[in-house]
Amino acid sequence: MPAHQESAPLSPRRRAVFDAVREASAPVGITEVAERLGVHPNTVRFHLDALVAQGRVERTLEQPSGPGRPRTVHTARRGMDRGGARHYQLLARVLVSRLASAGPATEAAAEAIEAGRDWGRHLVEPFVPSRRPTARESVERVTAMLDDLGFAPRPDGHDADSPDRIRLRHCPFLELAEEYGRVVCPLHLGLMQGALAELRAPVEAARLEPFAEPDACVAHLTPARAA
């Protein structure tokens, strides 16, 4: 089942149906859940169908104890409930604040850049090994990576074949960047540096101007130094 379906928040009624199945001491049928919650069986059936599709509940046929059609029963899927709240922004703030306070600002920025470079190498879609891309092709590939990450990038420059800057018109970590820009912004620069290095691009990201414009940060590109 798709992971995003499994982790989607549950509505209050669906949560009640799920809890009734999960807290039962044995597999339960639709009628039992309906009686426990005081709702119509069709309502329970609707929510159980969704829970089965999401992978939260398993539907099986009960072993028959006599003549007649075996009963359909439900059990909650074993494992930690994935329907609860998420606080990834809090986790990010904890980790970023720790990095920002771990030593001198220059050391923290250097660590953030290096972390960004590692992930930039990992996230960018590479060219075939024998291919040496042009500046334009390299910037387009890095722009696609940044777009996937939510930066709303736009290459710009006097030479269309060799853009000398990329405007980042959206920051997916805006609140963290405003509070801990000394590490978050270097990490963004590192992402671009690592991606361009992985592509063996003829350009490199020299610096990043956070909030250089009212609605954008600006990454400045320069010709790559000879190895």
C-alpha positions in Angstrom: 0.0 0.0 0.0 1.3 3.5 -0.6 3.1 4.9 2.4 1.3 8.3 2.1 -2.0 6.5 2.5 -0.9 4.5 5.5 0.3 7.6 7.3 -2.7 9.9 6.4 -4.5 11.4 9.4 -7.8 9.6 10.3 -11.1 11.4 10.7 -12.7 11.2 14.2 -15.3 8.6 13.1 -12.7 6.4 11.2 -10.4 6.7 14.2 -13.2 5.4 16.5 -13.7 2.4 14.1 -10.0 1.7 14.0 -9.6 1.9 17.8 -12.6 -0.5 18.3 -10.8 -3.0 16.1 -7.4 -2.5 17.6 -8.7 -2.7 21.2 -10.7 -5.9 20.7 -9.4 -9.0 22.3 -10.2 -11.1 19.2 -11.0 -10.5 15.5 -14.3 -8.6 15.2 -17.0 -8.4 12.6 -18.9 -5.4 11.3 -21.9 -5.9 13.5 -19.8 -6.1 16.6 -18.0 -2.8 15.9 -21.3 -1.2 15.0 -22.9 -2.3 18.3 -19.8 -1.1 20.3 -19.9 2.3 18.7 -23.7 2.7 18.4 -23.7 3.4 14.7 -25.2 1.7 11.6 -23.3 -1.3 10.2 -23.1 0.4 6.8 -21.1 3.2 8.4 -18.7 0.8 9.9 -18.4 -1.1 6.7 -17.5 2.1 4.8 -14.7 3.0 7.2 -13.4 -0.6 7.5 -13.1 -0.7 3.7 -11.0 2.4 3.8 -8.9 1.1 6.7 -8.2 -2.2 4.8 -7.2 -0.2 1.7 -4.8 1.9 3.8 -3.2 -1.2 5.3 -4.2 -0.4 8.8 -6.7 -3.3 9.2 -6.6 -6.8 7.9 -9.7 -8.6 6.7 -10.0 -12.4 7.0 -12.5 -15.2 7.0 -13.1 -16.7 10.4 -12.5 -20.5 10.7 -15.9 -22.1 10.5 -17.1 -23.9 13.6 -20.1 -25.5 11.9 -22.3 -25.3 8.8 -22.9 -22.0 7.1 -20.9 -19.2 5.5 -17.7 -18.2 7.4 -17.8 -14.8 9.1 -15.7 -11.9 7.8 -13.6 -10.5 10.7 -11.1 -7.7 11.1 -7.9 -7.2 13.1 -5.7 -4.2 13.4 -2.4 -4.5 11.6 0.4 -5.0 14.1 2.9 -2.2 14.6 2.9 1.4 15.8 -0.1 3.4 14.8 0.9 5.7 11.9 -2.2 7.8 12.0 -1.0 10.2 14.7 0.3 13.8 14.5 3.7 14.5 13.0 6.1 17.2 14.3 8.9 17.1 11.9 9.4 20.9 12.1 10.1 20.6 15.8 12.6 17.8 15.1 14.3 20.0 12.5 14.4 22.9 15.0 16.0 20.7 17.7 18.7 19.4 15.3 19.4 22.7 13.6 19.6 24.6 16.9 22.1 21.9 18.2 24.2 22.3 15.1 24.1 26.1 15.3 25.3 26.1 19.0 27.9 23.3 18.7 30.8 25.6 18.0 31.9 28.8 16.3 29.6 30.1 13.6 32.1 29.4 10.9 32.5 25.8 12.0 28.7 25.3 12.1 28.4 26.8 8.6 31.1 24.6 7.3 29.4 21.5 8.7 26.1 22.5 7.2 27.7 23.1 3.7 29.4 19.7 3.9 26.1 18.0 4.8 24.4 19.8 2.0 27.1 18.7 -0.5 26.6 15.1 0.5 22.9 15.2 0.0 23.2 17.3 -3.2 25.4 14.5 -4.7 22.8 12.0 -3.7 19.6 13.9 -4.8 20.6 15.1 -8.2 19.8 13.0 -11.3 23.2 12.2 -12.9 24.1 12.2 -16.5 25.5 9.1 -18.1 29.2 8.6 -17.0 30.6 9.5 -20.4 28.6 12.7 -20.7 30.2 16.1 -19.9 27.2 18.4 -19.6 27.2 22.0 -20.7 26.7 24.8 -18.2 23.1 25.2 -19.3 22.4 21.5 -19.0 24.0 21.3 -15.6 22.0 24.3 -14.3 18.8 22.8 -15.7 19.5 19.5 -13.9 20.2 21.3 -10.6 17.2 23.5 -11.0 15.0 20.4 -11.4 16.4 19.0 -8.1 15.7 22.3 -6.4 12.2 22.4 -7.8 11.5 18.9 -6.5 12.6 20.2 -3.1 10.2 23.1 -3.2 12.6 26.0 -3.8 10.7 27.3 -6.9 14.1 28.1 -8.6 14.5 30.2 -11.7 17.9 30.4 -13.5 18.8 33.8 -14.8 21.7 35.7 -16.4 22.8 37.6 -19.5 23.9 34.5 -21.3 21.1 32.0 -21.8 23.6 29.2 -22.4 25.4 29.9 -19.1 23.2 31.3 -16.3 25.2 33.1 -13.7 22.6 32.9 -10.9 19.6 31.0 -9.7 16.8 32.8 -7.9 15.1 30.7 -5.2 11.6 32.1 -4.9 10.4 29.9 -2.2 12.1 28.4 0.9 10.7 25.1 2.1 12.4 25.8 5.4 11.5 29.4 5.7 10.9 29.6 9.5 14.1 27.7 10.2 16.1 29.9 7.8 14.8 33.0 9.4 15.8 31.7 12.9 18.9 29.7 12.0 20.0 31.1 8.7 23.7 30.7 9.7 23.4 26.9 9.2 20.2 26.5 7.0 21.4 28.8 4.2 24.9 27.2 4.0 23.2 23.8 3.8 21.2 25.1 0.8 24.4 26.3 -0.8 26.0 22.9 -0.2 23.1 21.2 -1.9 23.9 23.1 -5.1 27.6 22.7 -4.8 27.3 18.9 -4.3 24.9 18.5 -7.1 27.1 20.4 -9.6 30.2 18.5 -8.5 28.4 15.2 -9.0 27.4 16.3 -12.5 31.0 17.4 -13.2 29.5 20.7 -14.3 31.6 23.5 -15.8 30.0 25.9 -13.3 29.9 25.9 -9.5 27.7 27.6 -6.8 30.1 30.2 -5.4 27.8 31.9 -2.8 24.2 32.2 -1.7 22.7 35.6 -0.8 19.8 34.9 1.6 16.8 37.2 1.1 18.8 39.2 -1.5 15.5 40.3 -3.0 12.1 40.9 -1.3 10.8 37.6 -2.7 13.9 35.6 -3.4 17.3 34.3 -2.3 20.0 34.4 -5.0 22.6 31.7 -5.7 25.6 33.0 -7.7 27.3 30.7 -10.2 30.8 31.0 -11.5 33.0 28.9 -13.9 34.2 25.8 -12.2 37.9 25.8 -11.1 40.1 23.4 -12.8 40.6 20.2 -10.8 
